[in-house]
Amino acid sequence: MGTASHLTQLLMAVAVYGSMGLIAAVAMIGATRRHTRN
C-alpha cells in the first residue's frame, strides 16, 4: 500500500511538472517566434 501511494504521488508530480514544462516551452517558442518575425 505504501509503495502504491508513493507511486501515484510520483506519477502525479511527473504529470504536473511535465505539463508545466510543456506550457513553458510552448510559451517560450511563441515568444521567440513573435520576436523574430520581421
N, C-alpha and C positions, 0 to 999 in steps of 0.2 A: 504493500500500500504506500509506504514511504517513497519507494522508487517511482511508482506511477505518478504521484503528486509532483515529485521533483521533475519528472519527465515532462508533464503537462506544463509546469511552470517554465521550464526551459523552452519548450515549443512556443509558448505564448510570448516569451521575451524575444525569441528569434523572429516571430511574426511581427511584433511591434517594431523592433529595430529594423527589420527588413523593409517594412512599409515606409518607415520614416526615412530610411536611406534612399529608397526609390523615389519618394516625393522630393527629397533634397536634390537628387540627381536630375530629375525632370525640371525642377525649378532652375537649377544652375545652367542646364542646357538651353532652356528657354531664354534666360537672361543673356547668355553669351550669343545666342542667335540674334537677339534683339539688338545687342551692341554692335555685332559685326555686320549687320545689314546696312548696306550703303544707301 
